[in-house]
Amino acid sequence: MENMYFVVRAYYIILFILFCAFLYLNVVVF
């Protein structure tokens, strides 16, 4: 179960990084 928690946490961290990169690109382009 602890391994599953790590996978979910890593998944949300990746989503957060992608979201920040998306916002950063929007700021730079526009």
Distance bins in CASP14 RR format, pairs under 12 A and 6 or more apart:
PFRMAT RR
TARGET T0000
AUTHOR 0000-0000-0000
RMODE 2
METHOD distances of the structure
MODEL  1
1 7 0 0 0 0 0 1 0 0 0 0 0
1 8 0 0 0 0 0 1 0 0 0 0 0
2 8 0 0 0 0 0 1 0 0 0 0 0
2 9 0 0 0 0 0 1 0 0 0 0 0
3 9 0 0 0 0 0 1 0 0 0 0 0
3 10 0 0 0 0 0 1 0 0 0 0 0
4 10 0 0 0 0 0 1 0 0 0 0 0
4 11 0 0 0 0 0 1 0 0 0 0 0
5 11 0 0 0 0 0 1 0 0 0 0 0
5 12 0 0 0 0 0 1 0 0 0 0 0
6 12 0 0 0 0 0 1 0 0 0 0 0
6 13 0 0 0 0 0 1 0 0 0 0 0
7 13 0 0 0 0 0 1 0 0 0 0 0
7 14 0 0 0 0 0 1 0 0 0 0 0
8 14 0 0 0 0 0 1 0 0 0 0 0
8 15 0 0 0 0 0 1 0 0 0 0 0
9 15 0 0 0 0 0 1 0 0 0 0 0
9 16 0 0 0 0 0 1 0 0 0 0 0
10 16 0 0 0 0 0 1 0 0 0 0 0
10 17 0 0 0 0 0 1 0 0 0 0 0
11 17 0 0 0 0 0 1 0 0 0 0 0
11 18 0 0 0 0 0 1 0 0 0 0 0
12 18 0 0 0 0 0 1 0 0 0 0 0
12 19 0 0 0 0 0 1 0 0 0 0 0
13 19 0 0 0 0 0 1 0 0 0 0 0
13 20 0 0 0 0 0 1 0 0 0 0 0
14 20 0 0 0 0 0 1 0 0 0 0 0
14 21 0 0 0 0 0 1 0 0 0 0 0
15 21 0 0 0 0 0 1 0 0 0 0 0
15 22 0 0 0 0 0 1 0 0 0 0 0
16 22 0 0 0 0 0 1 0 0 0 0 0
16 23 0 0 0 0 0 1 0 0 0 0 0
17 23 0 0 0 0 0 1 0 0 0 0 0
17 24 0 0 0 0 0 1 0 0 0 0 0
18 24 0 0 0 0 0 1 0 0 0 0 0
18 25 0 0 0 0 0 1 0 0 0 0 0
19 25 0 0 0 0 0 1 0 0 0 0 0
19 26 0 0 0 0 0 1 0 0 0 0 0
20 26 0 0 0 0 0 1 0 0 0 0 0
20 27 0 0 0 0 0 1 0 0 0 0 0
21 27 0 0 0 0 0 1 0 0 0 0 0
21 28 0 0 0 0 0 1 0 0 0 0 0
22 28 0 0 0 0 0 1 0 0 0 0 0
22 29 0 0 0 0 0 1 0 0 0 0 0
23 29 0 0 0 0 0 1 0 0 0 0 0
23 30 0 0 0 0 0 1 0 0 0 0 0
24 30 0 0 0 0 0 1 0 0 0 0 0
END
